[in-house]
Amino acid sequence: MSRQSSDSIYLFVMRHGEAENLRRDDKSRSLTDFGCTQAVHTSRWLAKYTADHAIDLALVSPYQRTRQTFDMMTADNKFSEMQLCSDIVPEGDTQQAHDLLDVLLSQTRKIPVKNVLVVSHMPFVSYFVDELCRTQRTALFATGSVAVIRYSLSRQYGELLEHFQG
């Protein structure tokens, strides 16, 4: 685990757990039992990065499977705030989502943000990590996996520290 500076936060970019087969309405696909297990496993792994298992802000896609993944994450982590975010859907614009994140992080809050979880989908999560870290690796995310980024608030970009594939 790497140390945070006063200018940095941990940003956790996670793909939802395994979901049911494709339906007519992709937004309503639920997690499978295995997908629930993946989310809980990742939640336990992620807790090593946070003091008292506390995450300040969660941005979650409005799709059913991402909301369920977030619910599984609450078993081992405490969240101060959760926002459904329509900018982080599978076809979301990563630059727009990056701008939104920077705006959210710059807003004055009662409690300073030190840890942010983003729960989204492929291919968004791959492109979003590239956008945040100014790289072009386009890493594949297994279901239930998470990338850990040390994100500089002043520079508005980050460094990929670890990619947990579950």
PEUR-V161651 format. One line per field, one symbol per residue. phi: phi as a letter, one per 30 degrees, with the letter a starting at -180 (. if undefined). burial: 1 if it has 16 or more other ideal C-beta (glycine too) atoms within 10 Angstrom, else 0. A space follows every 10 residues. Layout:
phi: ???
burial: ???
//
This chain:
phi: .ddccdcbbc cccbcedece eecdcedcdc ddeddddedd ddedddedcb dhhccdbbcb eddeddddde eddddcbccd abbdbddcde cddddddddd eddeddddbd cddcbbcccb bddeedddde ddchbbdhdd cddicbccbd cddddiabbd cabdci
burial: 0000000111 1111111110 0000000010 1100111111 1110111011 0010111111 1011111111 0110011010 0100101110 0111001101 1001100000 0011111111 1011111111 1110000000 1011111111 1010000101 001101
//
